[in-house]
């Protein structure tokens, strides 16, 4: 019944934290082995991708927490 107000509040919270992108984007952890099964975790490129993913993951969790904190208990199951 209060979707319009709720929607404005959520947009405000997410936009102020620059987290709106997490509602539509996704990212996956970098692969640890290449096609032939060789381990790539020691490479500098893998470490950079992992760092980027870990930063994204933490911010994604923050965006999810923000959404959950804006919901009533009976709505949490639907989310």
C-alpha positions as a printed NumPy array, in Angstrom:
array([[  0.   ,   0.   ,   0.   ],
       [  2.96 ,   2.359,   0.473],
       [  4.986,   1.347,  -2.593],
       [  5.381,   4.894,  -3.938],
       [  6.88 ,   6.205,  -0.703],
       [  8.929,   3.049,  -0.182],
       [ 10.278,   3.264,  -3.73 ],
       [ 11.394,   6.856,  -3.239],
       [ 13.117,   5.957,   0.039],
       [ 14.956,   3.016,  -1.492],
       [ 16.081,   5.025,  -4.511],
       [ 17.321,   7.78 ,  -2.219],
       [ 19.268,   5.358,  -0.025],
       [ 20.776,   3.451,  -2.942],
       [ 21.637,   6.515,  -5.011],
       [ 23.29 ,   8.278,  -2.073],
       [ 25.516,   5.265,  -1.568],
       [ 26.048,   4.909,  -5.33 ],
       [ 24.607,   1.399,  -5.136],
       [ 21.775,   1.507,  -7.675],
       [ 23.962,  -0.322, -10.203],
       [ 23.845,  -3.446,  -8.055],
       [ 20.122,  -3.853,  -8.704],
       [ 20.695,  -4.617, -12.387],
       [ 24.294,  -5.834, -12.619],
       [ 25.965,  -9.051, -11.635],
       [ 29.537, -10.25 , -11.401],
       [ 31.106, -13.656, -10.961],
       [ 34.314, -14.625,  -9.2  ],
       [ 37.273, -15.029, -11.58 ],
       [ 38.008, -18.547, -12.707],
       [ 40.891, -20.247, -10.911],
       [ 41.836, -22.63 , -13.692],
       [ 42.196, -22.099, -17.406],
       [ 40.781, -24.412, -20.097],
       [ 43.582, -26.956, -19.744],
       [ 43.283, -27.118, -15.964],
       [ 46.304, -24.974, -15.132],
       [ 46.05 , -22.945, -11.932],
       [ 46.023, -19.189, -12.632],
       [ 45.579, -17.893,  -9.07 ],
       [ 49.2  , -16.744,  -8.814],
       [ 48.989, -14.473, -11.856],
       [ 48.855, -10.721, -11.412],
       [ 45.842, -10.505, -13.724],
       [ 43.898, -13.   , -11.591],
       [ 44.776, -11.128,  -8.388],
       [ 43.514,  -7.865,  -9.886],
       [ 40.256,  -9.505, -11.018],
       [ 39.831, -11.092,  -7.59 ],
       [ 40.333,  -7.758,  -5.84 ],
       [ 37.774,  -6.119,  -8.143],
       [ 35.304,  -8.942,  -7.502],
       [ 35.754,  -8.795,  -3.73 ],
       [ 35.124,  -5.031,  -3.727],
       [ 32.037,  -5.486,  -5.902],
       [ 30.773,  -8.338,  -3.703],
       [ 31.005,  -6.235,  -0.515],
       [ 29.147,  -3.331,  -2.123],
       [ 26.517,  -5.705,  -3.53 ],
       [ 25.905,  -7.076,  -0.048],
       [ 25.562,  -3.533,   1.267],
       [ 22.939,  -2.774,  -1.395],
       [ 21.035,  -5.942,  -0.468],
       [ 21.164,  -5.047,   3.221],
       [ 19.858,  -1.575,   2.402],
       [ 16.899,  -3.076,   0.558],
       [ 16.163,  -5.501,   3.369],
       [ 16.319,  -2.762,   5.989],
       [ 13.583,  -0.891,   4.09 ],
       [ 11.131,  -3.807,   4.244],
       [  8.628,  -4.97 ,   6.78 ],
       [  9.169,  -8.453,   8.197],
       [  6.313,  -9.982,   6.213],
       [  7.924,  -8.783,   2.953],
       [ 11.329, -10.331,   3.617],
       [ 10.212, -13.788,   2.541],
       [  9.049, -12.457,  -0.8  ],
       [ 12.396, -10.779,  -1.408]])
